[in-house]
């Protein structure tokens, strides 16, 4: 019984990975076909969205930003999209449906220090191997 469940789980993961690849491919095709045929581009994005809903897979963030959240059309800056930066947010304005989307934007990225790195530094301080900080007692 356990083997059957694990096989099913593995198969499900493979299907989801394939779905993400297909979504990326559909977005790529939509970008390429936008200049020639906008309707085909919109249909490809609609297929990508339906695929993500069917397999319960999130659309990658980079791709999600180039698709309007209201009308699901490809956003091309200067053609059907206006992009502004104001008050710490990037604002995408879709000229097709007249809606806008706000995404948070920070100029300074906070540097996250992992717990492992902190433990490594503490061990070096205790052993006396790390003298670059200038702490009294460390040689």
C-alpha positions in Angstrom: 0.0 0.0 0.0 2.8 2.4 0.8 4.6 1.7 -2.5 1.4 2.6 -4.5 1.1 5.9 -2.6 4.7 6.8 -3.2 4.4 6.0 -6.9 1.4 8.1 -7.2 3.1 11.0 -5.4 6.2 10.7 -7.7 4.0 10.7 -10.8 2.2 13.8 -9.5 5.5 15.6 -9.0 6.6 14.7 -12.5 3.3 16.0 -14.0 3.7 19.3 -12.1 7.3 19.7 -13.3 6.1 19.1 -16.9 3.3 21.6 -16.4 5.7 24.3 -15.3 7.9 23.6 -18.4 4.8 23.8 -20.6 3.8 27.1 -19.0 7.2 28.6 -19.6 7.1 27.4 -23.2 3.6 28.9 -23.7 4.8 32.3 -22.3 7.8 32.2 -24.6 5.6 31.5 -27.6 3.3 34.2 -26.6 6.1 36.8 -26.4 7.4 35.7 -29.9 4.0 35.8 -31.5 2.8 39.1 -30.0 4.0 41.4 -32.8 2.5 39.2 -35.5 -0.8 38.1 -34.0 -2.0 39.5 -30.6 -5.0 37.2 -30.5 -2.8 34.1 -30.7 -0.6 35.5 -28.0 -3.6 36.0 -25.7 -4.8 32.5 -26.4 -1.4 31.1 -25.5 -1.5 33.0 -22.2 -5.0 31.8 -21.5 -3.8 28.2 -22.1 -0.9 28.7 -19.7 -3.2 30.0 -17.1 -5.7 27.1 -17.5 -2.8 24.7 -17.3 -1.6 26.2 -14.0 -5.1 26.0 -12.6 -5.6 22.4 -13.7 -2.4 21.1 -12.2 -2.5 23.5 -9.2 0.9 25.0 -10.1 1.9 28.6 -9.5 3.0 30.6 -12.4 6.6 31.8 -11.8 6.8 35.4 -10.5 8.8 36.6 -13.5 6.1 35.4 -15.9 3.3 36.5 -13.7 4.4 40.1 -13.9 4.1 40.2 -17.7 0.5 39.1 -17.7 -2.4 41.4 -16.7 -4.2 40.0 -13.6 -7.5 41.3 -14.8 -7.8 40.6 -18.6 -4.9 38.0 -18.8 -3.2 39.6 -21.7 0.5 39.9 -22.3 1.8 43.3 -21.1 4.3 44.9 -23.4 5.7 48.2 -22.1 5.0 51.1 -24.5 2.4 49.1 -26.5 -0.4 48.1 -24.1 1.2 48.7 -20.7 2.5 51.7 -18.7 5.0 51.1 -15.9 5.7 53.7 -13.2 7.7 53.6 -10.0 6.1 55.6 -7.1 6.3 55.4 -3.3 8.2 52.1 -3.1 6.0 50.3 -5.6 6.2 49.4 -9.2 2.8 50.2 -10.9 1.8 48.4 -14.0 -1.1 50.0 -15.9 -2.9 47.9 -18.5 -4.1 50.0 -21.4 -6.4 47.2 -22.6 -8.7 46.9 -19.5 -7.6 50.2 -17.7 -6.7 48.4 -14.5 -3.4 48.7 -12.6 -1.3 46.3 -10.5 1.0 47.3 -7.7 4.1 45.3 -6.8 6.3 46.2 -3.8 9.7 47.5 -4.6 12.6 48.2 -2.2 15.8 50.0 -3.2 17.8 48.4 -0.4 17.9 44.7 -0.1 18.4 43.5 3.4 21.2 41.0 3.7 20.1 37.9 5.5 22.7 36.1 7.5 22.0 32.4 8.0 22.1 30.8 11.4 24.8 28.4 10.1 27.0 31.3 9.2 26.6 32.9 12.6 27.4 29.6 14.3 30.5 29.2 12.1 31.7 32.7 13.2 31.0 32.0 16.9 33.0 28.7 16.7 35.9 30.5 15.1 35.8 33.2 17.8 35.8 30.7 20.5 38.7 28.8 19.1 40.6 32.1 18.6 41.0 31.6 14.8 39.1 34.7 13.8 40.9 37.9 14.6 39.4 40.2 11.9 36.6 41.6 14.0 38.8 43.2 16.7 37.1 41.8 19.7 39.1 42.0 22.9 40.4 38.6 23.9 40.4 37.1 20.4 44.0 36.6 19.2 
